[in-house]
């Protein structure tokens, strides 16, 4: 029997990464996310890179498409 398991790549994200992803999806810029969370823009950029790697996406557009498809 061949069983395929669908793993949601967003489940790989930490709580903080999910928080940042939600803010990115709401349209906030990196500097605005940093201000909202009390973090530097460089820190948010590092989280963004980690999110892209963990989800297997190459850019923010692919990430948005993935998140949109998984919410359906």
Backbone atoms as SQL, in Angstrom:
CREATE TABLE atoms (id INTEGER PRIMARY KEY, chain TEXT, resi INTEGER, resn TEXT, atom TEXT, x REAL, y REAL, z REAL);
INSERT INTO atoms VALUES
  (1, 'A', 1, 'UNK', 'N', 0.847, -1.182, 0.000),
  (2, 'A', 1, 'UNK', 'CA', 0.000, 0.000, 0.000),
  (3, 'A', 1, 'UNK', 'C', 0.890, 1.243, 0.000),
  (4, 'A', 2, 'UNK', 'N', 0.624, 2.138, -0.896),
  (5, 'A', 2, 'UNK', 'CA', 1.400, 3.359, -1.017),
  (6, 'A', 2, 'UNK', 'C', 0.595, 4.508, -0.420),
  (7, 'A', 3, 'UNK', 'N', 1.068, 5.066, 0.674),
  (8, 'A', 3, 'UNK', 'CA', 0.355, 6.140, 1.345),
  (9, 'A', 3, 'UNK', 'C', 1.100, 7.447, 1.147),
  (10, 'A', 4, 'UNK', 'N', 0.391, 8.457, 0.708),
  (11, 'A', 4, 'UNK', 'CA', 0.965, 9.785, 0.535),
  (12, 'A', 4, 'UNK', 'C', 0.522, 10.650, 1.702),
  (13, 'A', 5, 'UNK', 'N', 1.486, 11.280, 2.329),
  (14, 'A', 5, 'UNK', 'CA', 1.172, 12.167, 3.438),
  (15, 'A', 5, 'UNK', 'C', 1.388, 13.600, 2.969),
  (16, 'A', 6, 'UNK', 'N', 0.340, 14.389, 3.064),
  (17, 'A', 6, 'UNK', 'CA', 0.443, 15.807, 2.712),
  (18, 'A', 6, 'UNK', 'C', 0.857, 16.582, 3.950),
  (19, 'A', 7, 'UNK', 'N', 2.028, 17.157, 3.897),
  (20, 'A', 7, 'UNK', 'CA', 2.521, 17.943, 5.019),
  (21, 'A', 7, 'UNK', 'C', 2.403, 19.416, 4.663),
  (22, 'A', 8, 'UNK', 'N', 1.742, 20.137, 5.516),
  (23, 'A', 8, 'UNK', 'CA', 1.599, 21.574, 5.348),
  (24, 'A', 8, 'UNK', 'C', 2.933, 22.218, 5.714),
  (25, 'A', 9, 'UNK', 'N', 3.631, 22.835, 4.749),
  (26, 'A', 9, 'UNK', 'CA', 4.940, 23.421, 5.053),
  (27, 'A', 9, 'UNK', 'C', 4.874, 24.544, 6.081),
  (28, 'A', 10, 'UNK', 'N', 3.703, 25.128, 6.277),
  (29, 'A', 10, 'UNK', 'CA', 3.581, 26.191, 7.267),
  (30, 'A', 10, 'UNK', 'C', 3.665, 25.636, 8.688),
  (31, 'A', 11, 'UNK', 'N', 3.427, 24.336, 8.836),
  (32, 'A', 11, 'UNK', 'CA', 3.525, 23.705, 10.149),
  (33, 'A', 11, 'UNK', 'C', 4.970, 23.619, 10.628),
  (34, 'A', 12, 'UNK', 'N', 5.914, 23.778, 9.720),
  (35, 'A', 12, 'UNK', 'CA', 7.339, 23.751, 10.072),
  (36, 'A', 12, 'UNK', 'C', 7.785, 25.042, 10.751),
  (37, 'A', 13, 'UNK', 'N', 6.961, 26.085, 10.646),
  (38, 'A', 13, 'UNK', 'CA', 7.351, 27.397, 11.153),
  (39, 'A', 13, 'UNK', 'C', 7.189, 27.486, 12.667),
  (40, 'A', 14, 'UNK', 'N', 8.086, 28.255, 13.279),
  (41, 'A', 14, 'UNK', 'CA', 7.970, 28.521, 14.711),
  (42, 'A', 14, 'UNK', 'C', 6.803, 29.484, 14.943),
  (43, 'A', 15, 'UNK', 'N', 6.445, 29.629, 16.194),
  (44, 'A', 15, 'UNK', 'CA', 5.356, 30.547, 16.560),
  (45, 'A', 15, 'UNK', 'C', 5.663, 31.971, 16.080),
  (46, 'A', 16, 'UNK', 'N', 6.897, 32.411, 16.278),
  (47, 'A', 16, 'UNK', 'CA', 7.303, 33.763, 15.870),
  (48, 'A', 16, 'UNK', 'C', 7.276, 33.903, 14.350),
  (49, 'A', 17, 'UNK', 'N', 7.743, 32.866, 13.640),
  (50, 'A', 17, 'UNK', 'CA', 7.729, 32.903, 12.176),
  (51, 'A', 17, 'UNK', 'C', 6.299, 32.989, 11.654),
  (52, 'A', 18, 'UNK', 'N', 5.393, 32.255, 12.276),
  (53, 'A', 18, 'UNK', 'CA', 3.975, 32.327, 11.872),
  (54, 'A', 18, 'UNK', 'C', 3.415, 33.716, 12.130),
  (55, 'A', 19, 'UNK', 'N', 3.800, 34.310, 13.246),
  (56, 'A', 19, 'UNK', 'CA', 3.354, 35.662, 13.571),
  (57, 'A', 19, 'UNK', 'C', 3.843, 36.655, 12.508),
  (58, 'A', 20, 'UNK', 'N', 5.095, 36.539, 12.146),
  (59, 'A', 20, 'UNK', 'CA', 5.666, 37.433, 11.138),
  (60, 'A', 20, 'UNK', 'C', 5.034, 37.173, 9.775),
  (61, 'A', 21, 'UNK', 'N', 4.816, 35.921, 9.434),
  (62, 'A', 21, 'UNK', 'CA', 4.154, 35.594, 8.167),
  (63, 'A', 21, 'UNK', 'C', 2.766, 36.225, 8.117),
  (64, 'A', 22, 'UNK', 'N', 2.005, 36.111, 9.185),
  (65, 'A', 22, 'UNK', 'CA', 0.664, 36.708, 9.216),
  (66, 'A', 22, 'UNK', 'C', 0.723, 38.219, 8.989),
  (67, 'A', 23, 'UNK', 'N', 1.708, 38.870, 9.591),
  (68, 'A', 23, 'UNK', 'CA', 1.846, 40.313, 9.403),
  (69, 'A', 23, 'UNK', 'C', 2.262, 40.647, 7.971),
  (70, 'A', 24, 'UNK', 'N', 3.133, 39.812, 7.397),
  (71, 'A', 24, 'UNK', 'CA', 3.535, 40.018, 6.005),
  (72, 'A', 24, 'UNK', 'C', 2.319, 39.841, 5.087),
  (73, 'A', 25, 'UNK', 'N', 1.520, 38.815, 5.355),
  (74, 'A', 25, 'UNK', 'CA', 0.345, 38.553, 4.526),
  (75, 'A', 25, 'UNK', 'C', -0.700, 39.658, 4.651),
  (76, 'A', 26, 'UNK', 'N', -0.682, 40.361, 5.776),
  (77, 'A', 26, 'UNK', 'CA', -1.626, 41.462, 5.946),
  (78, 'A', 26, 'UNK', 'C', -1.156, 42.728, 5.231),
  (79, 'A', 27, 'UNK', 'N', 0.061, 42.667, 4.650),
  (80, 'A', 27, 'UNK', 'CA', 0.537, 43.786, 3.841),
  (81, 'A', 27, 'UNK', 'C', 1.537, 44.701, 4.518),
  (82, 'A', 28, 'UNK', 'N', 1.938, 44.381, 5.740),
  (83, 'A', 28, 'UNK', 'CA', 2.908, 45.240, 6.416),
  (84, 'A', 28, 'UNK', 'C', 4.297, 45.076, 5.817),
  (85, 'A', 29, 'UNK', 'N', 5.039, 46.158, 5.795),
  (86, 'A', 29, 'UNK', 'CA', 6.429, 46.145, 5.344),
  (87, 'A', 29, 'UNK', 'C', 7.322, 45.641, 6.471),
  (88, 'A', 30, 'UNK', 'N', 8.506, 45.197, 6.113),
  (89, 'A', 30, 'UNK', 'CA', 9.448, 44.659, 7.099),
  (90, 'A', 30, 'UNK', 'C', 9.704, 45.662, 8.222),
  (91, 'A', 31, 'UNK', 'N', 9.909, 46.930, 7.874),
  (92, 'A', 31, 'UNK', 'CA', 10.186, 47.929, 8.915),
  (93, 'A', 31, 'UNK', 'C', 8.985, 48.109, 9.833),
  (94, 'A', 32, 'UNK', 'N', 7.771, 48.006, 9.288),
  (95, 'A', 32, 'UNK', 'CA', 6.562, 48.148, 10.096),
  (96, 'A', 32, 'UNK', 'C', 6.362, 46.935, 11.011),
  (97, 'A', 33, 'UNK', 'N', 6.699, 45.751, 10.510),
  (98, 'A', 33, 'UNK', 'CA', 6.618, 44.548, 11.331),
  (99, 'A', 33, 'UNK', 'C', 7.610, 44.651, 12.481),
  (100, 'A', 34, 'UNK', 'N', 8.815, 45.121, 12.159),
  (101, 'A', 34, 'UNK', 'CA', 9.830, 45.311, 13.196),
  (102, 'A', 34, 'UNK', 'C', 9.357, 46.271, 14.272),
  (103, 'A', 35, 'UNK', 'N', 8.770, 47.371, 13.853),
  (104, 'A', 35, 'UNK', 'CA', 8.256, 48.351, 14.823),
  (105, 'A', 35, 'UNK', 'C', 7.145, 47.756, 15.676),
  (106, 'A', 36, 'UNK', 'N', 6.246, 47.015, 15.041),
  (107, 'A', 36, 'UNK', 'CA', 5.113, 46.420, 15.753),
  (108, 'A', 36, 'UNK', 'C', 5.565, 45.390, 16.788),
  (109, 'A', 37, 'UNK', 'N', 6.645, 44.673, 16.477),
  (110, 'A', 37, 'UNK', 'CA', 7.110, 43.610, 17.369),
  (111, 'A', 37, 'UNK', 'C', 8.292, 44.024, 18.239),
  (112, 'A', 38, 'UNK', 'N', 8.764, 45.255, 18.050),
  (113, 'A', 38, 'UNK', 'CA', 9.906, 45.725, 18.831),
  (114, 'A', 38, 'UNK', 'C', 11.211, 45.054, 18.425),
  (115, 'A', 39, 'UNK', 'N', 11.312, 44.721, 17.130),
  (116, 'A', 39, 'UNK', 'CA', 12.510, 44.068, 16.603),
  (117, 'A', 39, 'UNK', 'C', 13.103, 44.921, 15.486),
  (118, 'A', 40, 'UNK', 'N', 14.392, 44.715, 15.231),
  (119, 'A', 40, 'UNK', 'CA', 15.050, 45.439, 14.143),
  (120, 'A', 40, 'UNK', 'C', 14.627, 44.864, 12.793),
  (121, 'A', 41, 'UNK', 'N', 14.683, 45.696, 11.779),
  (122, 'A', 41, 'UNK', 'CA', 14.337, 45.266, 10.423),
  (123, 'A', 41, 'UNK', 'C', 15.214, 44.096, 9.972),
  (124, 'A', 42, 'UNK', 'N', 16.493, 44.125, 10.350),
  (125, 'A', 42, 'UNK', 'CA', 17.396, 43.020, 9.981),
  (126, 'A', 42, 'UNK', 'C', 16.925, 41.699, 10.581),
  (127, 'A', 43, 'UNK', 'N', 16.400, 41.743, 11.790),
  (128, 'A', 43, 'UNK', 'CA', 15.892, 40.535, 12.438),
  (129, 'A', 43, 'UNK', 'C', 14.678, 40.012, 11.684),
  (130, 'A', 44, 'UNK', 'N', 13.800, 40.903, 11.274),
  (131, 'A', 44, 'UNK', 'CA', 12.609, 40.494, 10.511),
  (132, 'A', 44, 'UNK', 'C', 13.042, 39.912, 9.170),
  (133, 'A', 45, 'UNK', 'N', 14.036, 40.509, 8.531),
  (134, 'A', 45, 'UNK', 'CA', 14.543, 39.984, 7.262),
  (135, 'A', 45, 'UNK', 'C', 15.107, 38.579, 7.436),
  (136, 'A', 46, 'UNK', 'N', 15.783, 38.337, 8.551),
  (137, 'A', 46, 'UNK', 'CA', 16.311, 37.001, 8.835),
  (138, 'A', 46, 'UNK', 'C', 15.171, 36.006, 9.013),
  (139, 'A', 47, 'UNK', 'N', 14.130, 36.405, 9.731),
  (140, 'A', 47, 'UNK', 'CA', 12.951, 35.542, 9.884),
  (141, 'A', 47, 'UNK', 'C', 12.312, 35.263, 8.524),
  (142, 'A', 48, 'UNK', 'N', 12.240, 36.284, 7.695),
  (143, 'A', 48, 'UNK', 'CA', 11.648, 36.119, 6.359),
  (144, 'A', 48, 'UNK', 'C', 12.421, 35.075, 5.555),
  (145, 'A', 49, 'UNK', 'N', 13.745, 35.166, 5.581),
  (146, 'A', 49, 'UNK', 'CA', 14.577, 34.195, 4.859),
  (147, 'A', 49, 'UNK', 'C', 14.332, 32.787, 5.383),
  (148, 'A', 50, 'UNK', 'N', 14.230, 32.657, 6.684),
  (149, 'A', 50, 'UNK', 'CA', 13.981, 31.355, 7.301),
  (150, 'A', 50, 'UNK', 'C', 12.620, 30.801, 6.879),
  (151, 'A', 51, 'UNK', 'N', 11.628, 31.669, 6.817),
  (152, 'A', 51, 'UNK', 'CA', 10.281, 31.271, 6.392),
  (153, 'A', 51, 'UNK', 'C', 10.324, 30.764, 4.952),
  (154, 'A', 52, 'UNK', 'N', 11.021, 31.479, 4.090),
  (155, 'A', 52, 'UNK', 'CA', 11.129, 31.058, 2.691),
  (156, 'A', 52, 'UNK', 'C', 11.812, 29.695, 2.584),
  (157, 'A', 53, 'UNK', 'N', 12.867, 29.491, 3.331),
  (158, 'A', 53, 'UNK', 'CA', 13.590, 28.212, 3.293),
  (159, 'A', 53, 'UNK', 'C', 12.708, 27.077, 3.801),
  (160, 'A', 54, 'UNK', 'N', 12.071, 27.281, 4.944),
  (161, 'A', 54, 'UNK', 'CA', 11.258, 26.224, 5.547),
  (162, 'A', 54, 'UNK', 'C', 10.048, 25.855, 4.698),
  (163, 'A', 55, 'UNK', 'N', 9.521, 26.815, 3.950),
  (164, 'A', 55, 'UNK', 'CA', 8.339, 26.547, 3.126),
  (165, 'A', 55, 'UNK', 'C', 8.709, 26.117, 1.714),
  (166, 'A', 56, 'UNK', 'N', 9.993, 26.222, 1.366),
  (167, 'A', 56, 'UNK', 'CA', 10.435, 25.828, 0.032),
  (168, 'A', 56, 'UNK', 'C', 10.023, 26.807, -1.049),
  (169, 'A', 57, 'UNK', 'N', 9.786, 28.035, -0.655),
  (170, 'A', 57, 'UNK', 'CA', 9.417, 29.065, -1.626),
  (171, 'A', 57, 'UNK', 'C', 10.644, 29.913, -1.951),
  (172, 'A', 58, 'UNK', 'N', 10.637, 30.492, -3.152),
  (173, 'A', 58, 'UNK', 'CA', 11.800, 31.250, -3.616),
  (174, 'A', 58, 'UNK', 'C', 11.683, 32.746, -3.369),
  (175, 'A', 59, 'UNK', 'N', 10.456, 33.223, -3.233),
  (176, 'A', 59, 'UNK', 'CA', 10.250, 34.654, -3.046),
  (177, 'A', 59, 'UNK', 'C', 8.914, 34.888, -2.357),
  (178, 'A', 60, 'UNK', 'N', 8.646, 36.127, -2.072),
  (179, 'A', 60, 'UNK', 'CA', 7.441, 36.483, -1.314),
  (180, 'A', 60, 'UNK', 'C', 6.164, 36.161, -2.093),
  (181, 'A', 61, 'UNK', 'N', 6.213, 36.265, -3.412),
  (182, 'A', 61, 'UNK', 'CA', 5.042, 35.951, -4.229),
  (183, 'A', 61, 'UNK', 'C', 4.675, 34.479, -4.094),
  (184, 'A', 62, 'UNK', 'N', 5.681, 33.608, -4.209),
  (185, 'A', 62, 'UNK', 'CA', 5.420, 32.169, -4.040),
  (186, 'A', 62, 'UNK', 'C', 4.905, 31.871, -2.635),
  (187, 'A', 63, 'UNK', 'N', 5.457, 32.557, -1.653),
  (188, 'A', 63, 'UNK', 'CA', 5.026, 32.360, -0.275),
  (189, 'A', 63, 'UNK', 'C', 3.565, 32.757, -0.110),
  (190, 'A', 64, 'UNK', 'N', 3.181, 33.891, -0.686),
  (191, 'A', 64, 'UNK', 'CA', 1.792, 34.346, -0.604),
  (192, 'A', 64, 'UNK', 'C', 0.869, 33.352, -1.308),
  (193, 'A', 65, 'UNK', 'N', 1.284, 32.849, -2.471),
  (194, 'A', 65, 'UNK', 'CA', 0.474, 31.877, -3.202),
  (195, 'A', 65, 'UNK', 'C', 0.304, 30.595, -2.394),
  (196, 'A', 66, 'UNK', 'N', 1.384, 30.128, -1.779),
  (197, 'A', 66, 'UNK', 'CA', 1.321, 28.930, -0.954),
  (198, 'A', 66, 'UNK', 'C', 0.347, 29.129, 0.205),
  (199, 'A', 67, 'UNK', 'N', 0.501, 30.223, 0.921),
  (200, 'A', 67, 'UNK', 'CA', -0.368, 30.497, 2.063),
  (201, 'A', 67, 'UNK', 'C', -1.821, 30.607, 1.629),
  (202, 'A', 68, 'UNK', 'N', -2.058, 31.246, 0.489),
  (203, 'A', 68, 'UNK', 'CA', -3.417, 31.407, -0.025),
  (204, 'A', 68, 'UNK', 'C', -4.009, 30.050, -0.391),
  (205, 'A', 69, 'UNK', 'N', -3.235, 29.197, -1.043),
  (206, 'A', 69, 'UNK', 'CA', -3.712, 27.875, -1.446),
  (207, 'A', 69, 'UNK', 'C', -4.002, 26.989, -0.234),
  (208, 'A', 70, 'UNK', 'N', -3.196, 27.102, 0.796),
  (209, 'A', 70, 'UNK', 'CA', -3.385, 26.264, 1.979),
  (210, 'A', 70, 'UNK', 'C', -4.568, 26.711, 2.832),
  (211, 'A', 71, 'UNK', 'N', -4.951, 27.975, 2.703),
  (212, 'A', 71, 'UNK', 'CA', -6.099, 28.480, 3.470),
  (213, 'A', 71, 'UNK', 'C', -7.421, 28.087, 2.835),
  (214, 'A', 72, 'UNK', 'N', -7.389, 27.627, 1.593),
  (215, 'A', 72, 'UNK', 'CA', -8.627, 27.261, 0.890),
  (216, 'A', 72, 'UNK', 'C', -9.151, 25.936, 1.386);
